[in-house]
Amino acid sequence: MANIQFPTKTLDFPAIQTLTLSIWARVIQLPTFLYFCRMIKVGILGGGQLGRMLLQAAANYEVETYVMDADETCPAAHLCRFFIKGDIRDYESVYRFGQHLQVMTIEIENVNVEALEKLESEGVKIIPKPSVLRIINNKILQKQFYVSHDIPTAEFAILESKKNIGLHPQLIPGVQKLAIGGYD
């Protein structure tokens, strides 16, 4: 078994450092046979700030990194081994990107989950699992998941139209979010 050393200081932000290290800790929990490969091929969907931080942490491991993003000047583009320009929400683009990889992760949740499910069924390790991404992608499902699992969350209401706002005066003032596709 390989001796895995975790970096002690990869980032200035402890919460992000913990997140980054936990993602790489999951990546290295691959089947034993992968430890004997020269390089594990890891793909990241999205090349923003979090993708850049993932790549900085990945530099401490024997991994070959791939990033897909629509912007070839994104923060992660120059740190990865291979950059692929593509739409992370497009089924074919995500599927083709992931076909040759052993592990895939995301740096933003707005990705094509159907393609990730197909890749997972073909043996690509997806972190987090596509079933989790389905919940994360839909703010209504996310809130319902919190409630059903006794996770503290702010009171909320699901509104079908503007007319329904008056039915929930206890939530005014409040924040309105789109169920799918909004930005936090």
Rosetta silent file (secondary structure, phi, psi, omega in degrees, C-alpha in Angstrom):
SEQUENCE: MANIQFPTKTLDFPAIQTLTLSIWARVIQLPTFLYFCRMIKVGILGGGQLGRMLLQAAANYEVETYVMDADETCPAAHLCRFFIKGDIRDYESVYRFGQHLQVMTIEIENVNVEALEKLESEGVKIIPKPSVLRIINNKILQKQFYVSHDIPTAEFAILESKKNIGLHPQLIPGVQKLAIGGYD
SCORE:     score description
SCORE:     0.000 S_00000001
   1 L     0.000  141.303 -178.796    0.000    0.000    0.000 S_00000001
   2 L   -70.979  146.642  175.578    1.294    3.475   -0.821 S_00000001
   3 L   -88.304  111.742 -175.982    2.393    5.778    1.952 S_00000001
   4 L   -98.107  126.320  177.750    0.172    8.837    1.575 S_00000001
   5 L  -112.001  126.481  177.522    1.367   12.127    3.041 S_00000001
   6 L   -90.387  137.658  176.857   -1.110   14.959    3.371 S_00000001
   7 L   -65.945  144.995 -178.191    0.190   18.486    2.928 S_00000001
   8 L   -89.806  -24.681  179.906    0.029   20.468    6.142 S_00000001
   9 L  -145.998   97.024  178.074   -0.474   23.882    4.578 S_00000001
  10 L  -105.406  -25.008 -176.412   -1.837   24.148    1.067 S_00000001
  11 L  -139.296  161.562  178.365   -4.139   27.125    1.494 S_00000001
  12 L   -83.507  -17.028 -175.854   -4.572   30.130    3.722 S_00000001
  13 L  -101.459  110.872 -175.342   -8.236   29.413    4.385 S_00000001
  14 H   -56.291  -40.099 -177.975   -8.719   26.508    6.876 S_00000001
  15 H   -66.350  -43.589  179.047  -12.239   25.612    5.702 S_00000001
  16 H   -67.498  -38.681  178.481  -11.197   25.473    2.040 S_00000001
  17 H   -60.619  -44.517  179.677   -8.028   23.573    3.006 S_00000001
  18 H   -62.864  -43.759  178.271  -10.117   20.995    4.848 S_00000001
  19 H   -60.749  -48.103 -178.834  -12.495   20.695    1.877 S_00000001
  20 H   -61.110  -45.707 -179.488   -9.616   20.331   -0.570 S_00000001
  21 H   -66.648  -35.623 -179.729   -7.864   17.733    1.556 S_00000001
  22 H   -68.964  -34.861  176.706  -11.072   15.788    2.097 S_00000001
  23 H   -65.137  -44.980  179.880  -11.676   15.615   -1.666 S_00000001
  24 H   -70.602  -29.363  175.484   -8.132   14.322   -2.256 S_00000001
  25 H   -63.462  -38.660  177.654   -8.504   11.921    0.668 S_00000001
  26 H   -69.081  -38.590  179.934  -11.508   10.440   -1.145 S_00000001
  27 H   -60.407  -41.088 -176.245   -9.613   10.324   -4.423 S_00000001
  28 L   -79.526   -3.909  175.247   -6.822    8.268   -2.871 S_00000001
  29 L   -86.713   37.243  179.217   -9.317    5.766   -1.412 S_00000001
  30 L   -82.700  165.768  177.337   -9.439    4.075   -4.780 S_00000001
  31 L   -52.666  148.539 -174.561   -9.069    0.339   -5.245 S_00000001
  32 H   -53.900  -36.360 -176.744   -5.593   -0.929   -4.402 S_00000001
  33 H   -60.509  -27.123 -179.108   -4.696   -1.708   -8.016 S_00000001
  34 H   -71.030  -22.603  178.256   -4.778    2.001   -8.853 S_00000001
  35 H   -65.051  -23.206 -177.115   -1.941    2.660   -6.391 S_00000001
  36 H   -92.290   -3.965  174.856    0.367    0.745   -8.687 S_00000001
  37 L   -74.530  151.823  179.600   -0.484    2.825  -11.731 S_00000001
  38 L   -62.629  -48.991 -178.446    2.012    5.490  -12.634 S_00000001
  39 L  -140.480  136.695  172.207   -0.541    8.258  -12.533 S_00000001
  40 E   -87.073  131.137  179.501   -4.206    8.405  -11.585 S_00000001
  41 E   -89.979  114.888 -176.683   -6.134   10.449  -14.139 S_00000001
  42 E  -118.929  128.287  178.548   -8.346   12.924  -12.298 S_00000001
  43 E  -110.416  144.495  177.233  -10.752   15.300  -14.009 S_00000001
  44 E  -121.762  124.084  174.728  -12.311   18.445  -12.605 S_00000001
  45 E   -87.303  114.158 -177.787  -15.465   19.908  -14.117 S_00000001
  46 L   104.651  135.776 -176.124  -15.105   23.666  -13.816 S_00000001
  47 L  -121.901   31.273 -179.976  -11.957   25.722  -13.682 S_00000001
  48 L   -79.746 -158.306 -176.411  -12.783   28.484  -11.228 S_00000001
  49 H   -58.816  -43.336 -179.751  -11.158   29.403   -7.916 S_00000001
  50 H   -67.361  -37.036  175.380  -12.034   26.086   -6.224 S_00000001
  51 H   -61.189  -41.592  177.584  -10.689   24.150   -9.209 S_00000001
  52 H   -60.743  -44.269  179.947   -7.460   26.107   -8.916 S_00000001
  53 H   -66.300  -37.106  175.331   -7.216   25.247   -5.203 S_00000001
  54 H   -61.160  -43.150  179.878   -7.875   21.570   -5.939 S_00000001
  55 H   -65.571  -36.694  177.228   -5.054   21.602   -8.466 S_00000001
  56 H   -63.027  -40.554  177.246   -2.695   23.235   -5.972 S_00000001
  57 H   -70.039  -36.003 -178.341   -3.414   20.427   -3.511 S_00000001
  58 H   -66.079  -23.783 -179.644   -3.134   17.814   -6.280 S_00000001
  59 L   -59.418  -19.355 -179.962    0.414   18.936   -7.018 S_00000001
  60 L   -85.926    0.664 -175.097    1.449   16.966   -3.910 S_00000001
  61 L  -127.047  163.761  176.494    0.222   13.653   -5.359 S_00000001
  62 L   -83.046   75.626  178.512    0.932   11.356   -8.289 S_00000001
  63 E  -131.972  146.941  174.328   -2.078   12.439  -10.339 S_00000001
  64 E  -103.073  116.937 -170.810   -2.525   13.553  -13.907 S_00000001
  65 E  -100.451  139.109  177.855   -5.012   16.424  -13.829 S_00000001
  66 E  -126.932  139.412  177.084   -7.576   17.377  -16.446 S_00000001
  67 E  -130.227  137.974  172.489   -9.886   20.395  -16.307 S_00000001
  68 E  -120.396  129.056  177.755  -12.877   21.199  -18.469 S_00000001
  69 E  -155.318  157.006  179.769  -14.306   24.703  -18.561 S_00000001
  70 L   -76.622  -18.866 -176.015  -15.846   26.961  -21.192 S_00000001
  71 L  -109.730  111.117 -178.468  -13.254   29.676  -20.504 S_00000001
  72 L   -70.812   -5.429  175.327   -9.689   28.858  -21.489 S_00000001
  73 L  -105.803   16.379 -179.767   -8.484   31.743  -19.292 S_00000001
  74 L   -62.422  159.129 -176.435  -10.206   30.398  -16.151 S_00000001
  75 L   -55.648  -28.939 -176.675   -8.129   30.357  -12.922 S_00000001
  76 L   -91.163  -10.600 -170.657   -7.369   26.609  -13.150 S_00000001
  77 L   -57.428  -41.573 -174.991   -6.440   26.464  -16.845 S_00000001
  78 L   -87.529   -4.598 -179.930   -2.702   26.965  -16.484 S_00000001
  79 L   -97.444  -18.815 -177.731   -2.263   24.666  -13.439 S_00000001
  80 L   -84.907  162.036  177.413   -3.691   21.443  -14.866 S_00000001
  81 L   -72.485  -42.034  179.973   -1.795   19.008  -17.053 S_00000001
  82 E  -131.735  129.516  176.013   -4.538   19.024  -19.700 S_00000001
  83 E  -110.922  133.139  177.429   -7.195   21.681  -20.287 S_00000001
  84 E  -121.643  122.418  177.118  -10.275   20.930  -22.381 S_00000001
  85 E   -80.319  123.642 -179.320  -12.527   23.754  -23.472 S_00000001
  86 L  -173.732  166.865 -178.795  -16.132   22.595  -23.154 S_00000001
  87 L   -90.428  115.038 -177.574  -19.539   23.116  -21.617 S_00000001
  88 L   -71.669   -6.434  176.947  -19.800   21.342  -18.242 S_00000001
  89 L   -99.171   -7.351 -177.799  -23.610   21.323  -18.599 S_00000001
  90 L   -90.445  126.721 -176.904  -23.583   19.533  -21.967 S_00000001
  91 H   -54.748  -55.695 -175.576  -24.080   15.743  -21.822 S_00000001
  92 H   -61.096  -42.191 -179.630  -21.789   14.831  -24.735 S_00000001
  93 H   -62.550  -47.134 -179.223  -18.992   17.172  -23.639 S_00000001
  94 H   -66.363  -42.550 -178.661  -18.975   15.868  -20.053 S_00000001
  95 H   -62.841  -48.330  179.408  -19.291   12.254  -21.158 S_00000001
  96 H   -62.541  -39.867  179.473  -16.410   12.493  -23.673 S_00000001
  97 H   -60.276  -41.853 -173.494  -14.275   14.347  -21.112 S_00000001
  98 H   -87.048  -10.671 -174.074  -14.755   11.651  -18.494 S_00000001
  99 L   -59.861  -32.598 -176.892  -14.424    8.501  -20.615 S_00000001
 100 L  -100.988    3.533 -177.548  -10.660    8.139  -20.174 S_00000001
 101 L   -92.929  157.960  174.466  -10.506    9.276  -16.536 S_00000001
 102 L   -96.813  -30.024 -177.602  -10.421    7.153  -13.385 S_00000001
 103 E  -139.741  142.026  173.623  -11.815    9.845  -11.065 S_00000001
 104 E  -134.333  145.443  172.736  -13.901   12.969  -11.606 S_00000001
 105 E  -139.000  178.835 -177.237  -14.936   15.734   -9.273 S_00000001
 106 E  -127.033  157.306  171.707  -16.578   19.117   -9.631 S_00000001
 107 L  -117.311   -2.899  174.195  -15.758   22.603   -8.535 S_00000001
 108 L  -150.252  143.196 -171.988  -19.251   23.921   -9.139 S_00000001
 109 L   -78.858  -10.068 -175.512  -22.500   21.969   -8.882 S_00000001
 110 L   -82.756   67.995 -177.161  -24.019   23.235  -12.134 S_00000001
 111 L  -124.415  169.740  179.470  -22.850   20.245  -14.239 S_00000001
 112 L   -80.541  103.094 -176.266  -24.533   17.592  -16.371 S_00000001
 113 H   -70.335  -34.249 -179.413  -25.522   14.955  -13.811 S_00000001
 114 H   -60.368  -42.517  178.719  -26.859   12.499  -16.435 S_00000001
 115 H   -65.286  -38.106  178.541  -23.412   12.218  -18.040 S_00000001
 116 H   -66.328  -38.243  176.696  -21.834   11.679  -14.607 S_00000001
 117 H   -61.797  -42.847  179.126  -24.352    8.905  -13.863 S_00000001
 118 H   -63.364  -45.681  179.411  -23.434    7.180  -17.134 S_00000001
 119 H   -63.019  -40.539  178.174  -19.702    7.503  -16.385 S_00000001
 120 H   -61.510  -41.122  179.753  -20.241    6.178  -12.855 S_00000001
 121 H   -66.318  -21.154  179.186  -22.085    3.150  -14.283 S_00000001
 122 L   -94.809    4.097  174.507  -19.043    2.535  -16.508 S_00000001
 123 L   104.724   -1.441  176.233  -16.646    2.524  -13.565 S_00000001
 124 L   -76.818  131.927  177.995  -15.445    6.112  -13.281 S_00000001
 125 E   -79.796  120.883 -178.521  -15.337    7.167   -9.616 S_00000001
 126 E  -109.745  124.926 -179.831  -17.393   10.359   -9.288 S_00000001
 127 E  -127.162  119.494   -5.842  -16.893   12.532   -6.188 S_00000001
 128 L   -73.764  164.108 -177.861  -19.411   13.587   -4.978 S_00000001
 129 L   -59.069  147.245  177.408  -21.775   10.914   -6.281 S_00000001
 130 H   -56.288  -33.832  178.705  -24.267   11.997   -8.960 S_00000001
 131 H   -62.470  -33.661  176.767  -27.143   11.117   -6.595 S_00000001
 132 H   -72.104  -40.586  179.176  -25.807   13.750   -4.190 S_00000001
 133 H   -61.657  -34.320  177.771  -25.423   16.272   -7.022 S_00000001
 134 H   -59.119  -40.666  178.946  -29.106   15.817   -7.911 S_00000001
 135 H   -71.607  -44.223 -179.047  -30.021   17.025   -4.424 S_00000001
 136 H   -62.141  -38.808 -176.789  -27.455   19.834   -4.425 S_00000001
 137 H   -67.986  -21.971 -176.155  -28.621   21.087   -7.849 S_00000001
 138 E  -116.392  109.795 -175.641  -32.234   21.555   -6.749 S_00000001
 139 H   -62.564  -28.271  176.709  -32.674   23.975   -3.830 S_00000001
 140 H   -69.120  -49.381  177.453  -36.141   22.558   -3.057 S_00000001
 141 H   -59.956  -37.504  179.651  -34.804   18.992   -2.830 S_00000001
 142 H   -61.636  -48.853  179.679  -31.894   20.320   -0.785 S_00000001
 143 H   -64.447  -42.082  178.266  -34.167   21.993    1.786 S_00000001
 144 H   -64.013  -36.147  176.494  -36.452   18.952    1.935 S_00000001
 145 H   -62.891  -44.776  178.258  -33.402   16.736    2.480 S_00000001
 146 H   -57.130  -49.908 -177.996  -32.315   18.940    5.394 S_00000001
 147 H   -62.061  -45.806 -176.584  -35.749   18.759    7.010 S_00000001
 148 H   -69.775  -17.544  179.253  -36.122   14.994    6.521 S_00000001
 149 L  -111.290   17.248  177.920  -32.680   14.380    8.051 S_00000001
 150 L    54.456   38.382  175.175  -33.112   16.843   10.959 S_00000001
 151 L   -93.936  123.478 -178.147  -30.417   19.160    9.649 S_00000001
 152 L   -57.547  134.759  178.508  -31.044   22.694   10.920 S_00000001
 153 L  -152.942  158.474  178.007  -32.119   25.066    8.176 S_00000001
 154 L   -67.380  150.903  176.340  -34.013   28.333    7.885 S_00000001
 155 L   -59.733  144.908 -178.719  -37.775   28.170    7.518 S_00000001
 156 L  -146.883  164.884  174.866  -38.798   28.101    3.866 S_00000001
 157 L  -138.969  146.267  177.079  -41.778   27.904    1.556 S_00000001
 158 L   -97.796  119.348 -175.328  -42.062   26.601   -1.971 S_00000001
 159 L  -107.516  133.154  177.243  -43.766   29.221   -4.127 S_00000001
 160 L   -89.777  -25.487  179.119  -45.438   28.517   -7.444 S_00000001
 161 L  -158.699  172.499  178.424  -45.981   32.203   -8.301 S_00000001
 162 H   -58.032  -32.049 -178.094  -45.695   35.747   -6.930 S_00000001
 163 H   -59.872  -28.160 -177.238  -49.242   35.444   -5.649 S_00000001
 164 H   -76.579  -12.783 -178.286  -48.104   32.872   -3.077 S_00000001
 165 H   -59.607  -41.776 -179.465  -45.720   35.275   -1.303 S_00000001
 166 H   -63.116  -17.972  179.362  -48.622   36.756    0.696 S_00000001
 167 H   -76.884   -6.933 -176.195  -49.436   33.292    2.074 S_00000001
 168 L  -132.368   61.044 -176.570  -46.177   33.341    4.071 S_00000001
 169 H   -62.884  -25.203 -179.958  -45.963   36.708    5.889 S_00000001
 170 H   -67.326  -15.015 -179.137  -43.693   35.188    8.565 S_00000001
 171 H   -97.731    4.789 -179.432  -40.966   34.841    5.897 S_00000001
 172 L  -101.085  130.204   -3.192  -40.955   38.528    4.958 S_00000001
 173 L   -71.215  156.354 -177.180  -38.354   39.958    4.630 S_00000001
 174 L  -153.959 -177.771  178.792  -36.805   36.961    2.962 S_00000001
 175 L  -118.134  131.267  176.939  -34.637   35.645    0.181 S_00000001
 176 L  -105.935  133.218  179.314  -36.111   34.109   -2.933 S_00000001
 177 L  -126.866  149.467  170.718  -34.093   31.520   -4.853 S_00000001
 178 L   -72.650  145.405  178.406  -34.681   29.604   -8.029 S_00000001
 179 L   -68.153  -42.444 -177.938  -35.030   25.882   -7.407 S_00000001
 180 E  -129.790  134.559  173.775  -32.712   25.009  -10.305 S_00000001
 181 L    90.039   -5.640  178.036  -30.059   27.084  -12.002 S_00000001
 182 L   -76.712  170.222  179.788  -29.819   29.908   -9.497 S_00000001
 183 L  -117.742  132.252  179.044  -26.564   31.121   -8.021 S_00000001
 184 L   -82.477    0.000    0.000  -25.942   31.207   -4.280 S_00000001
